[in-house]
Amino acid sequence: MEISQELTRAPAGGHDQPTRQRVVRSILVEGPSTAAALAERLHLTPAAVRRHLDQLLEEGIVEPREPRSHAVRGRGRPAKLFALTEAGREGFDQQYDDLAVLALRFLDETGGDAAVREFATRRVAFIEQRFGDVQQANPQLDPTEVLARVFTDEGYAAATRDVPVGQQLCQQHCPVSHVAHEFPQLCEAETEAIGRVLGRHVQRLATIAHGDGVCTTCIPGTTQQVSTGSTPEDKKEQVTS
């Protein structure tokens, strides 16, 4: 399914963007969202958001999802989440196309898995190359937040969140998801590079390439962080207080 460039292009003025485009981009950046959350985020009425969601559902750009059980709050039926479909994601600029898949197939056939892995490692070199510069330019960010900035600059719409065991790096968009679906070495190389810049073992929990809504990497905290329940934000407050 081909999605119009009018829907996926981002004009300079935020509030001048077509409303459906803003809805789609909000889901891309923030992840699966309820109609109420979209309305609040975009300063629209719930009725207006639902009207656009109905159209996006009909076009196959978004799909409804049931919320996880732990996310249910209050009584009654929980509100549905709306997530981008594969066709919806393909409407955004992709760094690779079918030619990239054909090239990697040829590389696999002629050089084997080792050649594909070497290519994947070189492709994610930007992580280690840019990490130091971004960290130096943004000393207020913790290492995981620096990584999120690096990935976002490369089109991944990344963010971080604190969890009981440390942090998670969440990538709402993957510019190479359709290629990584066939060649998971791309995801593996990314994960290894993340571990190298942070100097610790990290674990990839989910990937867009294999049908998940978000690429999620678990980054365990230090022993002190886990035992005390402190977060990077806590540490910042301690330093500034």
N, C-alpha and C positions, 0 to 999 in steps of 0.2 A: 504494500500500500504506500502510495506516495503522498507525503504531507506537504502542503503548500509552504513556500518560503515565507509567505506573509505571516504564517502562524509562528514559525520558529525563529525569524530574524528579530534581533533586539534593537530597536531604535534607541536613540540617546535619551529621550525624555521618558522616565518611568511611567508616569500617569498618562502619557499620550499613547502608550502601546495599546494595541487592540486587546480588549479584555480577555478574550480566550487565550491569547498568547501569554498574558500575565498569569492566568490560571495554570497553564501547562508549565511555564517556567517555575512557578512557585512549587508545584509538585516535584519537579526535577530537582530543585535545590533543597527543599525541606523534606522530601520523601513522601510516602503515602499519607494523605491528609483527609480529614472529614470536610464536608461542605461547610460546616460551621467554622472550622479552623481557617479554611481558605477565605471565607467571608471576612473574618476578623483581620487576617493578615493583609488582605488586599483592600480593606475598607470598602467592601461591597455588601449589599444586602444578601442574606441567605438565598432568597428567591432568585436573584440574579445569578449567583454562583451555580445553583442547581440547574438553571436553564442552560448555562454554558456546559456544565458537566453532562447533561442529557445529550447535547450535540456531540461532545467529545466521545461519549460512550458509543453513540451511533456510528461515528467515524472510526471507531476502533483505536483511538488515541489513548484513552484511559480505560481502566477496568476496575470494577468494585472488588473489594477484599473484606473479609470478615476480620475484625480486630482480634488480637490475641486475648485469651481469657484474662490475663493479668492486667490488661489495659481497660477492662470494663469498670466503669464508675457509676455508682448510683443504681437506681432501679430502671426496669424497662429494657427494651432491646437496644444494644449499643449501636452507635452510629457507624455506618459503613465508611471504610477508608477507600480513597480513590488513588490508584497508582498508575504510572505510565506503562503502557504495553510495549512490547518490542518495537512495534511500528511507531509508537509515539517517540521512543528514544531515537529511532533512526531518522526522525525528522530534524534532529539537531546535528550540527556539523560533526562529521566523523573524520578522524585523521586517516583512517584506512578504509578501503572499499574492497570490492571483489578481487581487484588486482593484487592486493596484499595477501589475500588468502591463497590465490594461485601461486604467488611468489614463495610463500612459506611451504606450500605443498611441494613445490619443485625443490626447495632447499632441503626439505625432509627426505625426499626421494634420492637426492644426490649426495647429501652430506650426513644424513641420519639425524637422530635426536640431538647429538652433541652440537651440530651446526645450528639447529633451531634454538637450543638453549643459549648458545653464544650470541645469537641475534637478539634473543629476549633480554639478555644481560646488558647488551649495548643499548637497547632501546630505553631501558629504565635508568640509564646513567645520569639522566637529569636529576634524579633524586639526590644522589650524593654530590653532584656538581653544584647544585643550587642550595642545598641545605645550609651550608656554612654562611653563605652570603645573606640569605633570608634571616637566619638567626642573628647575625651581626646587626642587620638593619632593624630588627624588631626584638630588642633584648627583653621586652616585657612578656614575650610569649614563651611558654614552656616548650620542650622539644617536640611533643606531639602536635601542638598547635602550629609550630613551625612547619612540620610535615604537611599539615592540612593546608597551609598557605601555599607550599610548593605544589601540591597536587591541584589545588584550585586554579593556580596560575596556568596549569597545563590542561585545564578543562574538565577536571574531575568533580567539581562542586563538593569539596570535602569539608568536613567539620569534625569536632571531637566531642566526646561526652564521657563523663566520669561514671565508672561502674565499681562495685565493691572490691574487685581485684586489681583495679588500676584505671586504665582508660581504653576507649575504643576510638579508632580512626574510621570514620564513616564516609564513604564516597558515594554520593547520590547519582553520579553519572560516570560512565566509563567510555572514553572515546574509542576504545578498541574492543568493546564487548563482543561484537559479532565475530571478530577474529579469534579472540581468546576462547570462545566457545569450542572451537575446533583445536586450538593450540593453547592448552592450559599452562604451558611453559611461560607465557607472558605474565599470568597471575603469580606463578611461583617466583619468577624473577623479581617482581614487585615486592612480594613479601620478604624475600631475602634481603633486598636493598633496604627496606624499612628496618629490619633487624640490625643491619650493619650500622646505619647512621645512629640508631639509638643504643647500640652496644648491648642488646639483650635479645632473648628469644621471643618472637611474637608469633601469633597464630591467626591465620585467616579463617574466619568463621562462616563467611558467606560471600558470594560473588554474583554480580549482575550477569556475568557470562553464563552462569549455570542456573538462571531463573530466579535468583533472589532479587528483592527490591533494591537492596543496597549492598555495596562491597563493604564488609565489616572486618576489621583487623583488631584483635585483642592485644593490648599492650600492657603487660602486667606491671604494677607499681613496684617500688622498692619494698623490702620487708617491713620497714618502718611505716610506710604509707598504708600498707594493707593491715598491719596490726593496730595502728592508731585510728584508721579510717580517715586519715587526712587526704586532701586532694590538692592538686596544683594550685587551686584558688586559695586554699587554706594557707599554703606556703607563701603566696604573694602577700596575703594580709599580714602574716607574721613578719615578713621582711619590712613592710611599709609602716607597721605599727610602732 
